[in-house]
Amino acid sequence: TWDTPPVFDLIREKGGVEVQEMLRTFNMGIGLVVVVTAGQAETVMTDLSARGEASCLIGEVIAGSKEVSYI
C-alpha cells in the first residue's frame, strides 16, 4: 500500500535481485513504522498528515507462525 522508491527498482533490475530478497533486505522503502491499535490508526494518520508527514497503512499484527507475509 506504499509507493516503493524508484531506487529499489533499479537495484532489483541491475542487480538481478529477486523480489523476496529485496523485501527481506531493504523493506522496499518502509521507513519509520508506528504500531497502534486498529482503532487509533485513522487518528494517528490524520495527525501525521496535519504535521506534513506522509503515512500509509501497511498491515496488521496477528498471531501466527512468526513469519512476515506480503500480500
N, CA, C and O atoms as CSV, one atom per row, in Angstrom:
chain,resi,resn,atom,element,x,y,z
A,1,THR,N,N,0.812,-1.202,0.000
A,1,THR,CA,C,0.000,0.000,0.000
A,1,THR,C,C,0.853,1.263,0.000
A,1,THR,O,O,0.320,2.367,0.114
A,2,TRP,N,N,2.157,1.118,-0.125
A,2,TRP,CA,C,3.027,2.280,-0.145
A,2,TRP,C,C,3.741,2.328,-1.488
A,2,TRP,O,O,3.873,1.317,-2.178
A,3,ASP,N,N,4.196,3.519,-1.840
A,3,ASP,CA,C,4.948,3.683,-3.080
A,3,ASP,C,C,6.396,3.300,-2.824
A,3,ASP,O,O,7.047,3.840,-1.930
A,4,THR,N,N,6.888,2.368,-3.614
A,4,THR,CA,C,8.287,1.948,-3.496
A,4,THR,C,C,9.160,2.974,-4.206
A,4,THR,O,O,8.926,3.256,-5.382
A,5,PRO,N,N,10.156,3.541,-3.537
A,5,PRO,CA,C,11.048,4.495,-4.198
A,5,PRO,C,C,11.737,3.853,-5.412
A,5,PRO,O,O,12.134,2.689,-5.355
A,6,PRO,N,N,11.876,4.605,-6.500
A,6,PRO,CA,C,12.440,4.067,-7.736
A,6,PRO,C,C,13.824,3.424,-7.580
A,6,PRO,O,O,14.175,2.534,-8.355
A,7,VAL,N,N,14.600,3.853,-6.606
A,7,VAL,CA,C,15.942,3.294,-6.437
A,7,VAL,C,C,15.883,1.780,-6.200
A,7,VAL,O,O,16.804,1.057,-6.583
A,8,PHE,N,N,14.801,1.298,-5.569
A,8,PHE,CA,C,14.697,-0.126,-5.302
A,8,PHE,C,C,14.435,-0.928,-6.578
A,8,PHE,O,O,14.898,-2.062,-6.704
A,9,ASP,N,N,13.694,-0.343,-7.523
A,9,ASP,CA,C,13.503,-1.000,-8.823
A,9,ASP,C,C,14.833,-1.090,-9.555
A,9,ASP,O,O,15.133,-2.100,-10.191
A,10,LEU,N,N,15.627,-0.032,-9.463
A,10,LEU,CA,C,16.936,-0.018,-10.104
A,10,LEU,C,C,17.848,-1.093,-9.518
A,10,LEU,O,O,18.507,-1.822,-10.260
A,11,ILE,N,N,17.889,-1.194,-8.201
A,11,ILE,CA,C,18.709,-2.216,-7.542
A,11,ILE,C,C,18.269,-3.606,-7.969
A,11,ILE,O,O,19.098,-4.459,-8.287
A,12,ARG,N,N,16.956,-3.831,-7.976
A,12,ARG,CA,C,16.427,-5.146,-8.345
A,12,ARG,C,C,16.770,-5.498,-9.791
A,12,ARG,O,O,17.217,-6.608,-10.079
A,13,GLU,N,N,16.558,-4.546,-10.693
A,13,GLU,CA,C,16.799,-4.801,-12.114
A,13,GLU,C,C,18.278,-4.961,-12.427
A,13,GLU,O,O,18.676,-5.947,-13.048
A,14,LYS,N,N,19.089,-4.011,-12.009
A,14,LYS,CA,C,20.523,-4.040,-12.333
A,14,LYS,C,C,21.266,-5.133,-11.577
A,14,LYS,O,O,22.243,-5.686,-12.081
A,15,GLY,N,N,20.805,-5.444,-10.367
A,15,GLY,CA,C,21.485,-6.459,-9.566
A,15,GLY,C,C,20.917,-7.850,-9.725
A,15,GLY,O,O,21.471,-8.814,-9.197
A,16,GLY,N,N,19.814,-7.965,-10.450
A,16,GLY,CA,C,19.193,-9.264,-10.618
A,16,GLY,C,C,18.725,-9.858,-9.296
A,16,GLY,O,O,18.810,-11.068,-9.085
A,17,VAL,N,N,18.233,-9.002,-8.410
A,17,VAL,CA,C,17.821,-9.433,-7.081
A,17,VAL,C,C,16.338,-9.814,-7.109
A,17,VAL,O,O,15.508,-9.058,-7.614
A,18,GLU,N,N,16.016,-10.974,-6.572
A,18,GLU,CA,C,14.635,-11.438,-6.519
A,18,GLU,C,C,13.800,-10.534,-5.603
A,18,GLU,O,O,14.318,-9.948,-4.653
A,19,VAL,N,N,12.515,-10.433,-5.902
A,19,VAL,CA,C,11.614,-9.571,-5.125
A,19,VAL,C,C,11.617,-9.964,-3.653
A,19,VAL,O,O,11.684,-9.090,-2.788
A,20,GLN,N,N,11.546,-11.255,-3.348
A,20,GLN,CA,C,11.525,-11.689,-1.944
A,20,GLN,C,C,12.790,-11.252,-1.205
A,20,GLN,O,O,12.726,-10.873,-0.036
A,21,GLU,N,N,13.928,-11.303,-1.877
A,21,GLU,CA,C,15.177,-10.863,-1.257
A,21,GLU,C,C,15.182,-9.350,-1.067
A,21,GLU,O,O,15.700,-8.851,-0.068
A,22,MET,N,N,14.611,-8.619,-2.020
A,22,MET,CA,C,14.501,-7.165,-1.873
A,22,MET,C,C,13.648,-6.826,-0.651
A,22,MET,O,O,13.999,-5.944,0.132
A,23,LEU,N,N,12.533,-7.527,-0.492
A,23,LEU,CA,C,11.659,-7.283,0.652
A,23,LEU,C,C,12.369,-7.597,1.958
A,23,LEU,O,O,12.271,-6.833,2.918
A,24,ARG,N,N,13.081,-8.709,2.003
A,24,ARG,CA,C,13.764,-9.134,3.221
A,24,ARG,C,C,14.900,-8.185,3.594
A,24,ARG,O,O,15.091,-7.866,4.767
A,25,THR,N,N,15.641,-7.744,2.602
A,25,THR,CA,C,16.837,-6.940,2.842
A,25,THR,C,C,16.536,-5.446,3.008
A,25,THR,O,O,17.059,-4.806,3.920
A,26,PHE,N,N,15.718,-4.907,2.150
A,26,PHE,CA,C,15.522,-3.461,2.108
A,26,PHE,C,C,14.174,-2.974,2.625
A,26,PHE,O,O,14.002,-1.770,2.818
A,27,ASN,N,N,13.226,-3.855,2.853
A,27,ASN,CA,C,11.865,-3.470,3.251
A,27,ASN,C,C,11.204,-2.554,2.232
A,27,ASN,O,O,10.161,-1.965,2.513
A,28,MET,N,N,11.789,-2.432,1.076
A,28,MET,CA,C,11.226,-1.697,-0.060
A,28,MET,C,C,10.785,-0.275,0.267
A,28,MET,O,O,9.752,0.194,-0.212
A,29,GLY,N,N,11.566,0.388,1.071
A,29,GLY,CA,C,11.337,1.804,1.318
A,29,GLY,C,C,10.500,2.135,2.525
A,29,GLY,O,O,10.194,3.303,2.765
A,30,ILE,N,N,10.120,1.128,3.293
A,30,ILE,CA,C,9.376,1.429,4.520
A,30,ILE,C,C,10.367,2.057,5.492
A,30,ILE,O,O,11.411,1.477,5.787
A,31,GLY,N,N,10.046,3.202,5.969
A,31,GLY,CA,C,10.923,3.886,6.919
A,31,GLY,C,C,10.477,3.604,8.339
A,31,GLY,O,O,10.523,2.463,8.800
A,32,LEU,N,N,10.057,4.619,9.012
A,32,LEU,CA,C,9.588,4.505,10.385
A,32,LEU,C,C,8.240,3.798,10.416
A,32,LEU,O,O,7.357,4.109,9.618
A,33,VAL,N,N,8.080,2.860,11.322
A,33,VAL,CA,C,6.813,2.156,11.492
A,33,VAL,C,C,6.253,2.498,12.867
A,33,VAL,O,O,6.952,2.399,13.876
A,34,VAL,N,N,4.997,2.897,12.896
A,34,VAL,CA,C,4.300,3.183,14.135
A,34,VAL,C,C,3.221,2.111,14.287
A,34,VAL,O,O,2.364,1.964,13.416
A,35,VAL,N,N,3.261,1.372,15.375
A,35,VAL,CA,C,2.277,0.319,15.617
A,35,VAL,C,C,1.266,0.822,16.633
A,35,VAL,O,O,1.614,1.168,17.762
A,36,VAL,N,N,0.005,0.857,16.211
A,36,VAL,CA,C,-1.082,1.313,17.080
A,36,VAL,C,C,-2.249,0.346,16.947
A,36,VAL,O,O,-2.272,-0.487,16.041
A,37,THR,N,N,-3.213,0.457,17.846
A,37,THR,CA,C,-4.406,-0.374,17.719
A,37,THR,C,C,-5.179,0.041,16.475
A,37,THR,O,O,-5.045,1.168,16.000
A,38,ALA,N,N,-5.982,-0.867,15.956
A,38,ALA,CA,C,-6.769,-0.575,14.753
A,38,ALA,C,C,-7.640,0.661,14.963
A,38,ALA,O,O,-7.837,1.448,14.036
A,39,GLY,N,N,-8.151,0.831,16.156
A,39,GLY,CA,C,-8.995,1.985,16.463
A,39,GLY,C,C,-8.263,3.316,16.477
A,39,GLY,O,O,-8.892,4.368,16.372
A,40,GLN,N,N,-6.945,3.285,16.604
A,40,GLN,CA,C,-6.151,4.511,16.642
A,40,GLN,C,C,-5.566,4.894,15.277
A,40,GLN,O,O,-5.104,6.020,15.096
A,41,ALA,N,N,-5.586,3.980,14.337
A,41,ALA,CA,C,-4.883,4.186,13.070
A,41,ALA,C,C,-5.312,5.457,12.339
A,41,ALA,O,O,-4.462,6.249,11.931
A,42,GLU,N,N,-6.603,5.657,12.172
A,42,GLU,CA,C,-7.076,6.832,11.438
A,42,GLU,C,C,-6.681,8.127,12.137
A,42,GLU,O,O,-6.269,9.084,11.481
A,43,THR,N,N,-6.802,8.164,13.458
A,43,THR,CA,C,-6.441,9.359,14.227
A,43,THR,C,C,-4.958,9.670,14.075
A,43,THR,O,O,-4.578,10.821,13.865
A,44,VAL,N,N,-4.126,8.647,14.182
A,44,VAL,CA,C,-2.679,8.847,14.062
A,44,VAL,C,C,-2.322,9.324,12.658
A,44,VAL,O,O,-1.512,10.238,12.501
A,45,MET,N,N,-2.921,8.711,11.637
A,45,MET,CA,C,-2.626,9.114,10.263
A,45,MET,C,C,-3.089,10.548,9.983
A,45,MET,O,O,-2.414,11.289,9.268
A,46,THR,N,N,-4.234,10.938,10.541
A,46,THR,CA,C,-4.724,12.305,10.389
A,46,THR,C,C,-3.771,13.292,11.053
A,46,THR,O,O,-3.474,14.349,10.497
A,47,ASP,N,N,-3.294,12.943,12.245
A,47,ASP,CA,C,-2.356,13.801,12.965
A,47,ASP,C,C,-1.045,13.938,12.187
A,47,ASP,O,O,-0.504,15.038,12.072
A,48,LEU,N,N,-0.544,12.846,11.665
A,48,LEU,CA,C,0.695,12.906,10.876
A,48,LEU,C,C,0.515,13.789,9.649
A,48,LEU,O,O,1.393,14.586,9.317
A,49,SER,N,N,-0.617,13.647,8.981
A,49,SER,CA,C,-0.897,14.471,7.804
A,49,SER,C,C,-0.934,15.953,8.171
A,49,SER,O,O,-0.409,16.791,7.437
A,50,ALA,N,N,-1.547,16.270,9.295
A,50,ALA,CA,C,-1.620,17.664,9.752
A,50,ALA,C,C,-0.238,18.233,10.031
A,50,ALA,O,O,-0.032,19.445,9.971
A,51,ARG,N,N,0.705,17.356,10.335
A,51,ARG,CA,C,2.090,17.778,10.599
A,51,ARG,C,C,2.960,17.746,9.340
A,51,ARG,O,O,4.169,17.969,9.403
A,52,GLY,N,N,2.322,17.464,8.189
A,52,GLY,CA,C,3.050,17.450,6.926
A,52,GLY,C,C,3.781,16.153,6.638
A,52,GLY,O,O,4.656,16.112,5.773
A,53,GLU,N,N,3.433,15.102,7.347
A,53,GLU,CA,C,4.094,13.808,7.156
A,53,GLU,C,C,3.193,12.874,6.360
A,53,GLU,O,O,1.999,12.766,6.641
A,54,ALA,N,N,3.759,12.208,5.380
A,54,ALA,CA,C,3.011,11.213,4.611
A,54,ALA,C,C,2.955,9.920,5.418
A,54,ALA,O,O,3.914,9.563,6.102
A,55,SER,N,N,1.839,9.234,5.334
A,55,SER,CA,C,1.718,7.957,6.022
A,55,SER,C,C,0.809,7.039,5.223
A,55,SER,O,O,0.023,7.492,4.391
A,56,CYS,N,N,0.924,5.762,5.484
A,56,CYS,CA,C,0.030,4.796,4.867
A,56,CYS,C,C,-0.093,3.591,5.785
A,56,CYS,O,O,0.822,3.277,6.546
A,57,LEU,N,N,-1.210,2.938,5.705
A,57,LEU,CA,C,-1.454,1.733,6.482
A,57,LEU,C,C,-0.790,0.582,5.739
A,57,LEU,O,O,-1.110,0.328,4.578
A,58,ILE,N,N,0.137,-0.123,6.402
A,58,ILE,CA,C,0.895,-1.157,5.689
A,58,ILE,C,C,0.571,-2.577,6.125
A,58,ILE,O,O,1.073,-3.526,5.524
A,59,GLY,N,N,-0.239,-2.748,7.136
A,59,GLY,CA,C,-0.563,-4.111,7.528
A,59,GLY,C,C,-1.123,-4.203,8.920
A,59,GLY,O,O,-1.539,-3.211,9.519
A,60,GLU,N,N,-1.125,-5.429,9.422
A,60,GLU,CA,C,-1.625,-5.659,10.769
A,60,GLU,C,C,-0.783,-6.738,11.437
A,60,GLU,O,O,-0.178,-7.582,10.776
A,61,VAL,N,N,-0.761,-6.687,12.745
A,61,VAL,CA,C,-0.042,-7.678,13.531
A,61,VAL,C,C,-1.073,-8.699,13.991
A,61,VAL,O,O,-2.059,-8.356,14.643
A,62,ILE,N,N,-0.829,-9.959,13.642
A,62,ILE,CA,C,-1.748,-11.028,14.023
A,62,ILE,C,C,-0.960,-12.211,14.567
A,62,ILE,O,O,0.235,-12.343,14.304
A,63,ALA,N,N,-1.624,-13.059,15.317
A,63,ALA,CA,C,-0.990,-14.287,15.798
A,63,ALA,C,C,-0.712,-15.179,14.599
A,63,ALA,O,O,-1.507,-15.243,13.662
A,64,GLY,N,N,0.410,-15.860,14.637
A,64,GLY,CA,C,0.734,-16.725,13.510
A,64,GLY,C,C,2.013,-17.494,13.738
A,64,GLY,O,O,2.384,-17.796,14.871
A,65,SER,N,N,2.682,-17.806,12.641
A,65,SER,CA,C,3.870,-18.648,12.681
A,65,SER,C,C,5.174,-17.861,12.745
A,65,SER,O,O,6.241,-18.399,12.449
A,66,LYS,N,N,5.091,-16.596,13.128
A,66,LYS,CA,C,6.261,-15.719,13.258
A,66,LYS,C,C,6.971,-15.504,11.929
A,66,LYS,O,O,8.200,-15.469,11.869
A,67,GLU,N,N,6.192,-15.359,10.869
A,67,GLU,CA,C,6.715,-15.074,9.542
A,67,GLU,C,C,6.061,-13.800,9.029
A,67,GLU,O,O,4.946,-13.461,9.427
A,68,VAL,N,N,6.758,-13.095,8.144
A,68,VAL,CA,C,6.201,-11.910,7.511
A,68,VAL,C,C,5.584,-12.352,6.203
A,68,VAL,O,O,6.185,-13.116,5.448
A,69,SER,N,N,4.379,-11.869,5.934
A,69,SER,CA,C,3.679,-12.215,4.708
A,69,SER,C,C,3.354,-10.949,3.943
A,69,SER,O,O,2.699,-10.051,4.473
A,70,TYR,N,N,3.808,-10.870,2.691
A,70,TYR,CA,C,3.477,-9.755,1.821
A,70,TYR,C,C,2.388,-10.222,0.871
A,70,TYR,O,O,2.571,-11.186,0.128
A,71,ILE,N,N,1.262,-9.537,0.898
A,71,ILE,CA,C,0.143,-9.938,0.038
A,71,ILE,C,C,0.118,-9.079,-1.185
A,71,ILE,O,O,-0.748,-9.251,-2.042
